[in-house]
Amino acid sequence: MTAELGAAGFGHGIVRHGVVAYRLVYRTIDPRGQATTASGLFVLPLNSARRLQVVSFAHGTGVDKSDAPSMQRGTFLSAPVIAHAAAGAAAVAPDYLGMGKGPGLHPWMDIGSETTASLDMLRAARTFAPRTGHVLQPRVMVTGFSQGASAALGLGRALQAGDDRWFRLGALAPVSGAYDFGGTELPALIEGRLDAKSSVVYAAYTLVAFNRLHHIYDDPGEVFRAPYDTTVEALFDGAHTGQQLMQGTPATLDELLTEHGHNLLAHPTGPLKAALRTTDAVCTDWTPTAPIRLYMAHGDEQAVTANTQFCHAVLRSKGVNAPVVDLGAVNYHGSRHLGSNVAATAAIVQWFSELRHP
């Protein structure tokens, strides 16, 4: 287990147990409230106590259905889940709708369905756990990276509100999130303050994914320049790899976006503006009462750190002590954004362990 986590780039010092991993396929609902199914990863520590505290981890952005924790072993996507279990927790990670073994398309950055998929994953794990000889304790420690940072806050909000009769929020540790996606992240993307290629990918994903749920354009040609107006939407069908996405998109936003597409992201209006109000509410429309820390890496080239500063300021205005943990100049394959997930994992495992055993 130590070698497997190390090979994925994650630290060795957190391993206390071997682990056993399961893929759970469970019932949940889609963004319109219709019945569907989703999958997720459930990892348990071997030779551990019968009653286990739960850690829920929400993963970062992927485009292929296999870009999900339950589909990969000992990789960047699954390593944080495995790390928490190796430290003695019952760890769960939803794949989200349309990822892993879930049907249909993935509703990217849709906080509502990320929340219900995460909450129903916890319920599925609680139902399954007795088959392994374990019982899950009510208190849930919630964390997530990048896209998953907002998903983690959505789950924390639901747990605190009592949306489940068993589980309750124990602590929150989101990492490198775009918490103010419309007000902070999109302007940074449009103004060229982020990595150029990442900006192209996120701009395309924003327009395609939000259009599926909120109908922000009638024809791709309104927002995407030729030839991408005929190809970009298909790249986000869950069957294309990240490499294919990188190869199938241009190097700059000017090559990708029409003037209308550029203006829509720079100054959202109509259905997009309304949808972003919901996306951006993860820090603003509730007051966490559980311990919370916000993790980030300065110089993040994908999620501008002003997102974290925004969330911190909002929470502080509500009287919430939410320390910002700057992970420094961390790198993973040349990316500080990805490096923050690696560096934060060990720190969060330690913090959650301290909260379990003060």
C-alpha positions in Angstrom: 0.0 0.0 0.0 2.9 2.4 0.8 4.5 1.6 -2.5 1.2 2.0 -4.4 0.5 5.5 -2.9 4.1 6.5 -3.4 4.0 5.5 -7.1 0.9 7.8 -7.5 3.0 10.6 -6.0 1.3 10.6 -2.5 3.2 10.5 0.7 4.3 7.3 2.5 3.9 8.4 6.1 0.1 8.1 6.4 -0.2 4.4 5.9 -1.3 2.5 9.0 -3.5 -0.2 7.5 -3.8 -2.3 4.4 -7.1 -1.6 2.6 -9.9 -3.3 0.7 -11.7 -1.4 -2.0 -15.2 -1.8 -3.5 -17.0 -0.2 -6.3 -20.6 0.6 -5.3 -23.3 1.2 -7.9 -26.3 2.9 -6.2 -29.6 4.6 -6.9 -29.7 8.4 -6.9 -31.4 11.2 -8.9 -30.4 13.4 -11.8 -30.4 17.2 -11.9 -34.1 17.1 -12.8 -35.0 14.8 -9.9 -35.5 11.7 -12.1 -34.2 8.3 -10.9 -30.8 7.2 -12.1 -27.8 5.3 -10.9 -24.2 6.3 -10.0 -21.0 4.6 -8.9 -18.3 5.4 -6.4 -15.3 4.0 -4.5 -15.6 2.7 -1.0 -12.4 1.8 0.8 -12.0 0.2 4.2 -9.0 -0.3 6.4 -8.0 -3.9 7.2 -7.5 -5.1 10.8 -9.4 -2.0 12.1 -12.2 -1.3 14.6 -15.7 -2.4 13.8 -17.1 1.2 14.1 -15.4 3.5 11.6 -15.5 7.3 11.0 -16.2 8.3 7.5 -14.2 10.5 5.1 -15.9 11.6 1.9 -13.6 12.8 -0.9 -14.9 14.6 -4.0 -12.5 14.3 -7.0 -11.4 16.9 -9.6 -12.5 17.4 -13.2 -12.3 14.5 -15.7 -13.9 14.0 -19.1 -13.8 10.3 -19.8 -16.0 8.0 -17.8 -12.9 6.3 -16.5 -11.7 9.5 -15.0 -13.3 8.5 -11.7 -12.1 7.0 -8.5 -13.9 3.7 -8.7 -12.4 3.1 -12.2 -8.7 3.4 -11.3 -6.5 1.9 -8.6 -3.6 3.7 -7.0 -3.7 6.7 -9.3 -4.1 10.4 -8.8 -7.8 10.0 -8.8 -8.1 7.2 -6.2 -5.0 7.8 -4.1 -6.6 10.4 -1.7 -9.5 8.0 -0.9 -7.0 5.1 -0.4 -4.8 7.3 1.8 -7.7 8.2 4.2 -8.6 4.5 4.5 -5.0 3.5 5.0 -5.0 5.9 8.0 -7.9 4.2 9.6 -11.1 5.7 8.2 -13.9 4.4 6.0 -13.4 6.4 2.8 -16.0 7.1 0.1 -15.6 8.9 -3.2 -18.6 9.4 -5.5 -17.8 9.2 -9.2 -20.5 11.8 -9.9 -23.4 11.4 -12.3 -22.3 10.3 -15.8 -18.9 9.2 -14.6 -17.6 5.7 -13.7 -20.5 3.3 -14.3 -23.2 5.9 -14.3 -25.3 6.4 -17.4 -25.6 9.5 -19.4 -23.6 12.7 -19.6 -21.8 14.3 -16.7 -23.4 17.6 -15.4 -20.1 19.3 -14.7 -20.1 21.9 -11.9 -23.7 21.2 -11.1 -23.6 21.5 -7.3 -27.1 20.1 -6.8 -26.4 16.8 -8.5 -22.9 16.6 -7.0 -24.5 16.9 -3.6 -27.2 14.3 -4.1 -24.7 11.9 -5.7 -22.3 12.4 -2.7 -25.1 12.0 -0.1 -26.5 8.9 -1.8 -23.0 7.4 -2.0 -22.7 7.8 1.8 -26.1 6.0 2.2 -25.0 3.2 -0.1 -21.8 2.8 1.9 -23.7 2.7 5.1 -26.0 0.0 3.7 -23.0 -2.0 2.4 -20.7 -1.7 5.4 -22.3 -4.4 7.6 -21.5 -7.0 4.9 -17.8 -6.3 5.7 -18.3 -6.4 9.5 -18.3 -2.7 9.9 -20.6 0.1 11.0 -20.2 3.7 9.8 -20.3 6.4 12.5 -22.6 9.4 11.9 -19.9 12.1 11.8 -18.5 12.6 8.3 -15.2 14.4 7.5 -15.6 16.0 4.1 -12.9 17.0 1.6 -12.6 17.5 -2.1 -10.2 18.8 -4.7 -10.8 21.4 -7.5 -14.3 20.7 -8.9 -14.6 18.5 -5.8 -13.9 21.4 -3.5 -17.2 22.9 -4.4 -18.9 19.5 -4.3 -17.5 19.0 -0.8 -19.0 22.3 0.4 -22.3 21.3 -1.2 -22.2 18.0 0.7 -21.2 19.7 3.9 -24.1 22.2 3.6 -26.6 19.3 3.1 -25.2 17.3 6.1 -25.4 20.4 8.3 -28.9 21.0 7.2 -30.0 17.5 8.3 -30.7 16.2 4.8 -29.8 12.7 6.1 -31.2 11.3 9.3 -28.0 9.4 10.2 -25.0 11.3 8.9 -23.8 14.7 10.2 -21.0 17.0 9.3 -17.8 16.6 11.2 -15.3 18.8 9.4 -14.6 20.4 6.0 -11.3 20.5 4.1 -11.8 21.7 0.5 -8.7 22.1 -1.7 -8.1 24.5 -4.6 -11.7 25.2 -5.5 -13.4 27.6 -7.8 -15.8 28.6 -5.1 -16.7 31.9 -6.9 -16.8 30.4 -10.4 -18.7 33.1 -12.1 -17.3 36.1 -10.2 -13.7 35.2 -9.8 -12.7 32.1 -11.9 -14.3 33.0 -15.2 -12.9 36.5 -15.2 -9.4 35.2 -14.5 -9.8 32.7 -17.3 -11.0 35.3 -19.8 -8.3 37.8 -18.8 -5.5 35.4 -19.4 -4.4 35.0 -15.7 -4.5 31.2 -15.9 -2.7 28.6 -17.9 -3.8 29.1 -21.6 -4.6 25.5 -22.5 -6.4 24.9 -19.2 -8.5 28.0 -19.9 -9.5 26.7 -23.3 -10.6 23.4 -21.8 -12.5 25.0 -18.9 -14.2 27.6 -21.2 -15.3 24.8 -23.6 -16.5 22.6 -20.7 -18.4 25.5 -19.1 -20.3 26.3 -22.2 -21.1 22.7 -23.2 -22.0 21.5 -19.7 -24.1 24.5 -18.7 -25.9 24.5 -22.1 -27.1 20.9 -21.5 -28.9 21.9 -18.3 -29.7 25.5 -18.8 -29.9 26.1 -22.6 -27.5 29.1 -23.0 -27.2 28.8 -26.8 -29.2 27.3 -29.6 -26.3 26.4 -31.9 -22.6 25.7 -31.1 -21.6 28.1 -33.8 -22.9 31.0 -31.6 -20.2 30.5 -29.1 -17.5 28.3 -30.8 -15.5 29.3 -33.9 -15.1 26.9 -36.9 -14.0 24.1 -37.0 -14.6 23.7 -33.2 -18.3 24.5 -33.5 -18.8 21.0 -35.1 -16.4 19.0 -32.8 -16.1 20.4 -29.3 -19.4 19.2 -27.9 -18.6 15.6 -28.8 -15.3 15.8 -26.8 -17.4 16.0 -23.6 -19.5 12.9 -24.3 -17.7 10.8 -21.7 -16.0 8.6 -24.3 -13.1 10.8 -25.2 -9.9 10.9 -23.1 -8.2 13.9 -21.7 -5.5 13.5 -24.3 -8.1 13.6 -27.1 -9.6 16.7 -25.5 -6.2 18.4 -25.5 -5.5 17.5 -29.1 -9.0 18.5 -30.2 -9.0 22.0 -28.8 -6.9 25.0 -29.8 -4.1 26.7 -27.9 -5.9 29.9 -27.2 -9.4 31.3 -26.3 -9.4 33.5 -29.3 -9.2 30.5 -31.6 -12.0 28.7 -29.7 -14.6 31.4 -28.9 -16.7 33.7 -31.1 -17.2 37.2 -29.9 -20.5 36.2 -28.4 -19.0 33.2 -26.6 -16.2 35.4 -25.2 -18.7 38.0 -24.0 -21.0 35.4 -22.5 -18.2 34.1 -20.3 -16.9 37.5 -19.5 -20.3 39.0 -18.7 -22.8 36.1 -18.1 -26.4 36.9 -18.7 -29.7 35.1 -18.8 -29.7 31.3 -17.9 -26.0 31.2 -17.5 -26.0 34.0 -15.0 -28.8 32.4 -13.1 -27.0 29.0 -13.0 -23.8 30.6 -11.8 -25.6 32.1 -8.8 -26.3 28.6 -7.7 -22.8 27.4 -8.4 -21.3 30.3 -6.6 -23.4 29.9 -3.5 -21.3 27.1 -1.9 -19.6 29.7 0.4 -22.2 32.4 0.6 -25.6 30.9 1.5 -24.8 29.0 4.6 -22.6 29.2 7.8 -20.6 26.1 8.6 -20.5 25.3 12.3 -18.0 22.4 12.0 -14.3 22.9 11.8 -13.2 24.1 8.4 -9.8 24.7 6.7 -9.3 26.0 3.1 -6.3 24.5 1.3 -4.6 26.1 -1.6 -1.2 26.5 -3.4 0.0 30.0 -4.3 0.6 30.3 -8.0 -2.1 27.8 -8.9 -2.4 27.9 -12.7 -5.9 26.5 -12.9 -8.0 27.6 -9.9 -7.0 31.2 -9.2 -6.3 31.5 -5.5 -8.6 34.6 -5.3 -11.4 32.0 -5.1 -10.1 30.8 -1.7 -9.6 34.4 -0.5 -13.2 35.1 -1.5 -14.5 32.1 0.4 -12.4 32.9 3.4 -13.6 36.5 3.5 -17.2 35.5 3.2 -17.0 33.0 6.0 -15.1 35.4 8.2 -17.8 37.9 7.7 -20.2 35.3 9.1 -18.0 34.8 12.2 -16.5 31.5 10.9 -12.9 30.7 11.6 -11.8 29.1 8.3 -7.9 29.2 8.2 -6.3 29.3 4.8 -3.5 26.7 4.5 -1.1 27.7 1.8 0.7 24.6 0.7 3.4 26.5 -1.0 5.1 25.9 -4.4 4.0 22.3 -4.8 4.2 20.5 -8.1 2.8 17.4 -9.7 3.8 16.8 -13.3 4.6 20.5 -13.5 1.2 21.6 -12.2 0.8 23.5 -8.9 -2.9 22.9 -9.1 -2.5 19.1 -9.2 0.3 19.4 -6.7 -2.0 21.0 -4.2 -4.1 17.8 -4.2 -1.0 15.7 -3.4 0.3 18.0 -0.7 -3.1 18.6 0.9 -3.9 14.9 1.2 -1.2 14.2 3.8 -2.1 17.3 5.7 -5.8 16.6 5.7 -5.3 13.0 6.7 -3.3 14.2 9.7 -5.9 16.9 10.6 -8.8 14.5 10.3 -6.9 12.0 12.5 -6.4 14.6 15.1 -10.1 15.4 15.1 -10.9 11.8 15.5 -8.4 11.3 18.3 -7.9 14.7 20.0 
